[in-house]
Amino acid sequence: MKIFKDEPTIEFMGKRFYAFAFSGLIILAGIILLITKDFNLGIDFTGGTMIEVSFKDDVSVNDLRKLLSQVGHGKSMIQRIGEENKFFIKTEQVFEPGKEEAESTTAADKHEGFTGEIKDALMSEEERQLNATDKLDLNDASEKQMMDFLISRGIDGDAAADAAKKLIGITSENTSGLITSFSEIEKIGLPAPVMSVLKENTFLGSFTFLSTESVGPQVGHDLRGKVTRAAIYSLLGMLIYIGFRFRLIYGLAAVITLLHDVLITLSFILLFNIEVSLPVVAAILTIVGYSLNDTIVIFDRVRDNVKLMRREGGSLILNRSINQTLSRTIVTSGTTLCTVIALFFFGGEVIHSFSATLMIGVIFGTYSSIFQSCAWLKIWEKKLLGRKKT
């Protein structure tokens, strides 16, 4: 598919030093940021517990921090999700080399203890009193807990299971994940004995935990090492493949270009304080593969043009190769970017960091394929052409 009526004649090689300077400034800024602050590592790499909590009423970050301070978790990371009354609460367990996990409680015990402390801190005094009287909080109970509770109050097993399933259905349908009033329960047509038990023996709490996630500090430390090795091995593998498929100078140019993409992306991750989690690492590796694909298409055209344009200089061959594949590059990158932008704005908070990283990578991966990959081949023009520079 062509988007240009005639083949473009843009002088890309003449602008290569501007491209080198532009990329160098961004990477230098990233290095300075790294010196002044560290990456915002998620619990995948630091270890800790992440809770997604939804509230029935309006709550501010400051209000939450005050409540958490009462149980010693005032320094936890608290992040509002969009404009809703939903928040991420994260506590970190920084890995200490040489300290065995067995010396303290297990990771599972820490997770359970942390979630229990958070629930206790977020409860109102009225909710604590209701809990003390053995009343069940329907917004803090699983389907099995609801069923067992109804059975313990004399409800038949099948009726209890059906009621519990319908109650969970209400929370699934509501974006808040909460049952806000008993009138919602009355609408689902539960038998009168079940409704009577629910009204007399249960209450609707003001919040619910939508999800909890826990990673031990040792696991986080191991993941950091594995991610680093995965990135190094992938670059080495690409160097070997491209060197075999084309020539060594093509492989070197491709790996330098991919390293450029990774460093640029990491610089923006530092700048925007994007949380580095496993999905973000997956996005970075996706960027490497995406950028490499575009680069190989251009290199394939360069290889053909070196044979067809034997009497021409390196700049002319490289410029023509980029211009001949420019339509394909713009169309492919443009459609991919549209998808990533849609993910960024409409995909939700959970994949926000992933889509933001992808968006940065697609933009600069396309830029590097055009302005960086062939620019590095230009440096080795003599080896590229197999003759003296023209």
ZAMI-65287 format. One record per residue (C-alpha): x, y, z; residue in one letter; residue number from 0. Coordinates in Angstrom, 3 decimals, decimal comma. Last residue first. Layout:
BEGIN
X;Y;Z;a;NUM;
...
This chain:
BEGIN
32,327;7,239;-3,599;t;389;
33,617;5,414;-0,560;k;388;
35,943;2,556;-1,386;k;387;
34,478;-0,848;-2,120;r;386;
32,433;-3,581;-0,449;g;385;
29,457;-1,254;-0,331;l;384;
28,533;-1,941;3,310;l;383;
32,159;-2,350;4,397;k;382;
33,056;1,086;3,025;k;381;
29,846;2,627;4,359;e;380;
30,513;1,569;7,960;w;379;
29,282;4,869;9,425;i;378;
26,480;4,852;6,841;k;377;
25,268;1,561;8,325;l;376;
24,794;3,381;11,617;w;375;
22,665;6,014;9,870;a;374;
20,696;3,172;8,286;c;373;
19,425;2,060;11,696;s;372;
19,096;5,496;13,301;q;371;
16,790;7,819;11,349;f;370;
14,158;5,554;9,803;i;369;
14,183;2,500;12,058;s;368;
14,899;4,772;15,039;s;367;
11,812;6,933;14,434;y;366;
9,572;3,886;14,101;t;365;
10,920;2,458;17,361;g;364;
10,576;5,922;18,911;f;363;
6,836;6,105;18,273;i;362;
6,154;2,397;18,865;v;361;
8,192;2,398;22,071;g;360;
6,506;5,432;23,629;i;359;
3,077;3,955;22,909;m;358;
4,128;0,536;24,195;l;357;
5,314;2,039;27,470;t;356;
2,031;3,926;27,894;a;355;
0,062;0,752;27,052;s;354;
1,844;-1,295;29,734;f;353;
1,668;1,466;32,341;s;352;
-2,073;1,891;31,766;h;351;
-2,801;-1,846;31,767;i;350;
-4,517;-1,940;35,198;v;349;
-5,763;1,643;34,956;e;348;
-8,250;0,916;32,197;g;347;
-7,963;0,025;28,528;g;346;
-9,809;3,105;27,264;f;345;
-7,174;5,844;27,010;f;344;
-3,977;3,796;26,762;f;343;
-5,537;0,851;24,943;l;342;
-6,998;3,204;22,301;a;341;
-3,561;4,825;21,965;i;340;
-2,023;1,365;21,456;v;339;
-4,484;0,516;18,690;t;338;
-3,918;3,823;16,896;c;337;
-0,150;3,324;17,254;l;336;
-0,310;-0,051;15,516;t;335;
-2,257;1,444;12,607;t;334;
0,223;4,299;12,273;g;333;
3,302;2,093;12,626;s;332;
2,224;-0,227;9,821;t;331;
1,014;2,569;7,520;v;330;
4,025;4,802;8,152;i;329;
6,586;2,020;7,699;t;328;
4,922;0,664;4,532;r;327;
4,838;4,111;2,994;s;326;
8,474;4,725;3,956;l;325;
9,796;1,486;2,428;t;324;
11,018;3,061;-0,836;q;323;
12,109;6,219;0,995;n;322;
14,292;4,247;3,413;i;321;
15,957;2,307;0,591;s;320;
16,431;5,456;-1,476;r;319;
18,162;7,249;1,369;n;318;
20,427;4,260;2,060;l;317;
21,470;3,872;-1,584;i;316;
22,030;7,616;-2,064;l;315;
24,061;7,891;1,132;s;314;
26,192;4,844;0,235;g;313;
27,307;6,137;-3,142;g;312;
26,049;4,858;-6,480;e;311;
27,902;2,742;-9,054;r;310;
26,607;-0,612;-7,846;r;309;
22,984;0,511;-7,603;m;308;
21,268;-2,858;-8,123;l;307;
23,478;-4,903;-5,773;k;306;
23,533;-2,336;-2,976;v;305;
19,832;-1,768;-3,697;n;304;
18,938;-5,345;-2,803;d;303;
20,833;-5,217;0,504;r;302;
19,294;-1,848;1,348;v;301;
15,794;-3,206;0,661;r;300;
16,397;-6,069;3,087;d;299;
17,827;-3,597;5,589;f;298;
14,604;-1,556;5,448;i;297;
12,413;-4,609;6,092;v;296;
14,842;-5,750;8,814;i;295;
14,488;-2,412;10,612;t;294;
10,702;-2,646;10,687;d;293;
10,836;-6,135;12,212;n;292;
13,524;-5,073;14,684;l;291;
11,364;-2,213;15,934;s;290;
8,482;-4,572;16,668;y;289;
10,674;-7,170;18,381;g;288;
12,373;-4,616;20,608;v;287;
9,050;-2,921;21,351;i;286;
7,583;-6,260;22,426;t;285;
10,546;-6,720;24,789;l;284;
9,778;-3,302;26,297;i;283;
6,055;-4,122;26,586;a;282;
6,828;-7,412;28,350;a;281;
8,984;-5,460;30,798;v;280;
6,028;-3,131;31,359;v;279;
3,734;-6,139;31,927;p;278;
6,264;-7,494;34,483;l;277;
6,191;-4,247;36,451;s;276;
8,084;-0,965;36,227;v;275;
5,797;1,806;37,483;e;274;
5,932;4,804;35,170;i;273;
7,625;7,792;36,807;n;272;
6,983;9,990;33,758;f;271;
10,667;10,905;33,325;l;270;
11,977;7,534;34,493;l;269;
9,769;5,614;32,070;i;268;
10,719;8,187;29,424;f;267;
14,410;7,397;29,888;s;266;
13,679;3,653;29,918;l;265;
11,983;3,992;26,517;t;264;
14,938;5,911;25,072;i;263;
17,378;3,339;26,471;l;262;
15,367;0,419;25,021;v;261;
15,044;2,058;21,604;d;260;
18,785;2,897;21,451;h;259;
19,619;-0,700;22,382;l;258;
17,422;-1,748;19,462;l;257;
19,281;0,613;17,103;t;256;
22,670;-0,578;18,374;i;255;
21,475;-4,172;17,866;v;254;
20,313;-3,426;14,307;a;253;
23,544;-1,649;13,309;a;252;
25,644;-4,502;14,698;l;251;
23,532;-7,082;12,862;g;250;
23,746;-5,180;9,585;y;249;
27,516;-4,913;10,015;i;248;
27,680;-8,685;10,559;l;247;
26,035;-9,520;7,255;r;246;
22,486;-10,466;6,220;f;245;
20,760;-13,580;7,595;r;244;
23,764;-14,747;9,623;f;243;
24,546;-11,328;11,113;g;242;
20,813;-10,755;11,532;i;241;
20,417;-13,984;13,484;y;240;
23,558;-13,584;15,605;i;239;
22,765;-9,974;16,537;l;238;
19,147;-10,905;17,276;m;237;
20,259;-13,662;19,636;g;236;
22,647;-11,309;21,408;l;235;
19,884;-8,731;21,880;l;234;
17,487;-11,375;23,214;s;233;
20,141;-12,777;25,548;y;232;
20,811;-9,356;27,088;i;231;
17,109;-8,562;27,613;a;230;
16,362;-11,988;29,100;a;229;
19,392;-11,725;31,409;r;228;
18,168;-8,418;32,828;t;227;
14,632;-9,784;33,280;v;226;
15,948;-12,887;35,041;k;225;
18,030;-10,854;37,489;g;224;
15,142;-8,575;38,406;r;223;
12,848;-11,590;38,739;l;222;
15,169;-13,204;41,292;d;221;
15,041;-10,107;43,507;h;220;
11,243;-9,976;43,316;g;219;
10,994;-13,665;44,226;v;218;
13,258;-13,078;47,229;q;217;
11,107;-10,129;48,344;p;216;
7,896;-12,199;48,290;g;215;
5,107;-11,180;45,921;v;214;
1,512;-10,489;46,971;s;213;
-1,580;-9,532;45,018;e;212;
-5,016;-8,548;46,243;t;211;
-8,094;-7,818;44,180;s;210;
-11,463;-6,056;44,363;l;209;
-11,189;-5,466;48,093;f;208;
-14,529;-4,025;49,206;t;207;
-15,689;-0,848;50,876;f;206;
-18,540;0,692;52,891;s;205;
-19,796;-2,614;54,262;g;204;
-23,309;-3,888;53,589;l;203;
-24,766;-5,727;56,572;f;202;
-25,780;-9,276;57,427;t;201;
-27,765;-11,152;60,078;n;200;
-31,273;-9,673;60,199;e;199;
-31,652;-8,422;56,636;k;198;
-29,863;-11,431;55,121;l;197;
-31,784;-13,972;57,199;v;196;
-35,135;-12,433;56,216;s;195;
-34,159;-12,277;52,577;m;194;
-33,275;-15,989;52,643;v;193;
-36,588;-16,902;54,311;p;192;
-38,495;-14,779;51,721;a;191;
-36,943;-16,478;48,701;p;190;
-34,579;-14,300;46,603;l;189;
-36,059;-12,325;43,717;g;188;
-33,079;-10,424;42,281;i;187;
-34,729;-7,054;42,936;k;186;
-34,705;-7,507;46,740;e;185;
-30,905;-7,581;46,679;i;184;
-30,687;-4,168;45,011;e;183;
-33,147;-2,822;47,598;s;182;
-30,734;-4,074;50,249;f;181;
-28,390;-1,220;49,345;s;180;
-24,983;-0,440;47,788;t;179;
-23,829;-3,919;46,833;i;178;
-20,234;-3,214;45,831;l;177;
-17,933;-4,107;42,929;g;176;
-17,820;-0,413;42,023;s;175;
-18,614;-1,150;38,385;t;174;
-21,717;-3,033;39,506;n;173;
-22,486;-6,167;37,473;e;172;
-19,949;-8,329;39,307;s;171;
-21,181;-7,197;42,723;t;170;
-24,749;-8,117;41,796;i;169;
-23,683;-11,511;40,442;g;168;
-21,992;-12,300;43,747;i;167;
-25,412;-11,966;45,371;l;166;
-26,976;-14,226;42,730;k;165;
-24,400;-16,961;43,320;k;164;
-24,846;-16,718;47,104;a;163;
-28,618;-17,024;46,733;a;162;
-28,335;-20,116;44,524;d;161;
-25,876;-21,779;46,916;a;160;
-28,097;-21,000;49,925;a;159;
-31,207;-22,333;48,176;a;158;
-29,365;-25,536;47,267;d;157;
-28,021;-25,976;50,810;g;156;
-31,300;-25,239;52,636;d;155;
-31,192;-22,148;54,886;i;154;
-30,866;-22,725;58,631;g;153;
-28,572;-19,879;59,663;r;152;
-25,439;-22,002;59,260;s;151;
-26,575;-22,708;55,678;i;150;
-26,774;-18,963;54,999;l;149;
-23,238;-18,442;56,351;f;148;
-21,830;-21,360;54,360;d;147;
-23,327;-19,943;51,145;m;146;
-22,068;-16,417;51,818;m;145;
-18,568;-17,683;52,674;q;144;
-18,546;-19,798;49,512;k;143;
-19,495;-16,832;47,323;e;142;
-16,780;-14,719;48,908;s;141;
-17,476;-12,140;51,586;a;140;
-16,376;-8,539;52,052;d;139;
-19,276;-6,694;50,457;n;138;
-21,767;-9,042;52,136;l;137;
-20,365;-8,138;55,576;d;136;
-21,571;-10,985;57,775;l;135;
-22,878;-10,360;61,270;k;134;
-20,930;-12,112;64,002;d;133;
-21,761;-9,473;66,664;t;132;
-18,142;-8,232;66,610;a;131;
-18,426;-7,617;62,892;n;130;
-21,369;-5,273;63,535;l;129;
-19,295;-3,409;66,116;q;128;
-16,382;-3,036;63,723;r;127;
-18,747;-1,787;61,030;e;126;
-20,117;0,883;63,373;e;125;
-16,604;2,054;64,250;e;124;
-15,851;2,514;60,569;s;123;
-13,620;0,025;58,807;m;122;
-10,629;1,212;56,769;l;121;
-8,013;0,460;59,438;a;120;
-9,348;-3,041;60,139;d;119;
-9,375;-3,881;56,454;k;118;
-5,800;-2,621;56,060;i;117;
-4,601;-4,647;59,053;e;116;
-6,204;-7,811;57,682;g;115;
-4,676;-7,243;54,254;t;114;
-1,236;-6,831;55,836;f;113;
-1,538;-9,928;58,017;g;112;
-2,661;-12,097;55,117;e;111;
0,212;-10,894;52,937;h;110;
2,760;-11,249;55,714;k;109;
1,526;-14,758;56,476;d;108;
1,801;-15,711;52,802;a;107;
5,334;-14,279;52,586;a;106;
6,374;-16,429;55,547;t;105;
7,120;-14,947;58,959;t;104;
10,675;-13,976;59,728;s;103;
14,017;-15,776;59,764;e;102;
12,782;-18,153;57,063;a;101;
13,026;-15,396;54,462;e;100;
16,791;-15,452;54,849;e;99;
18,614;-12,136;55,034;k;98;
21,843;-12,229;53,057;g;97;
20,768;-9,626;50,546;p;96;
17,921;-7,397;51,820;e;95;
14,977;-7,299;49,502;f;94;
12,659;-4,319;49,968;v;93;
9,192;-5,278;51,160;q;92;
6,872;-2,757;49,571;e;91;
3,358;-1,717;50,507;t;90;
0,838;-0,925;47,808;k;89;
-2,677;0,472;48,009;i;88;
-4,371;0,891;44,633;f;87;
-7,534;2,981;44,816;f;86;
-11,138;3,049;43,638;k;85;
-13,673;5,786;44,305;n;84;
-13,821;6,535;40,587;e;83;
-12,173;9,412;38,745;e;82;
-9,334;7,325;37,314;g;81;
-7,855;4,808;39,750;i;80;
-6,527;6,696;42,779;r;79;
-3,019;5,721;43,860;q;78;
-1,819;5,081;47,399;i;77;
1,793;3,983;48,002;m;76;
2,227;2,885;51,602;s;75;
3,979;5,334;53,927;k;74;
1,021;5,501;56,342;g;73;
1,170;1,776;56,935;h;72;
1,668;1,752;60,705;g;71;
-1,864;0,755;61,735;v;70;
-3,117;4,279;62,490;q;69;
-1,147;5,619;59,531;s;68;
-3,475;3,647;57,248;l;67;
-6,448;5,786;58,291;l;66;
-4,536;9,026;57,761;k;65;
-3,297;7,828;54,378;r;64;
-6,807;6,954;53,302;l;63;
-8,127;10,400;54,180;d;62;
-5,215;12,012;52,326;n;61;
-5,939;9,934;49,207;v;60;
-9,534;11,157;49,266;s;59;
-12,736;9,160;49,839;v;58;
-16,165;9,617;48,246;d;57;
-18,640;6,944;49,336;d;56;
-19,104;3,263;48,385;k;55;
-15,392;2,559;48,299;f;54;
-13,365;0,242;46,038;s;53;
-10,030;-1,328;46,981;v;52;
-7,264;-2,736;44,782;e;51;
-4,597;-4,198;47,059;i;50;
-0,904;-4,687;46,259;m;49;
1,419;-6,520;48,642;t;48;
5,206;-6,599;48,755;g;47;
8,244;-7,729;46,816;g;46;
10,564;-5,274;45,116;t;45;
10,541;-6,666;41,581;f;44;
6,950;-7,802;40,965;d;43;
5,943;-5,301;43,670;i;42;
6,445;-2,518;41,158;g;41;
9,703;-0,649;40,667;l;40;
9,562;3,125;40,276;n;39;
13,052;3,394;38,834;f;38;
15,616;5,211;40,977;d;37;
16,215;8,929;41,395;k;36;
18,980;11,498;40,913;t;35;
21,460;9,278;39,071;i;34;
18,709;7,648;37,010;l;33;
17,377;11,095;36,073;l;32;
20,844;12,101;34,836;i;31;
21,064;8,892;32,772;i;30;
17,617;9,545;31,300;g;29;
18,578;13,102;30,360;a;28;
21,647;11,695;28,627;l;27;
19,421;9,240;26,719;i;26;
17,150;12,077;25,594;i;25;
20,088;14,295;24,610;l;24;
21,775;11,463;22,697;g;23;
18,608;10,748;20,745;s;22;
18,377;14,344;19,540;f;21;
22,126;14,583;18,838;a;20;
22,169;11,343;16,820;f;19;
19,086;12,473;14,890;a;18;
20,688;15,853;14,122;y;17;
23,770;13,948;12,973;f;16;
21,636;11,760;10,693;r;15;
19,963;14,658;8,918;k;14;
21,894;14,367;5,646;g;13;
21,285;10,630;5,730;m;12;
17,521;11,188;5,653;f;11;
17,427;13,301;2,471;e;10;
13,760;12,819;1,524;i;9;
13,207;11,805;-2,085;t;8;
9,730;10,356;-1,809;p;7;
8,502;7,851;-4,451;e;6;
5,561;9,336;-6,290;d;5;
1,882;9,288;-5,376;k;4;
2,731;8,748;-1,701;f;3;
0,486;6,696;0,589;i;2;
1,378;3,395;-1,034;k;1;
0,000;0,000;0,000;m;0;
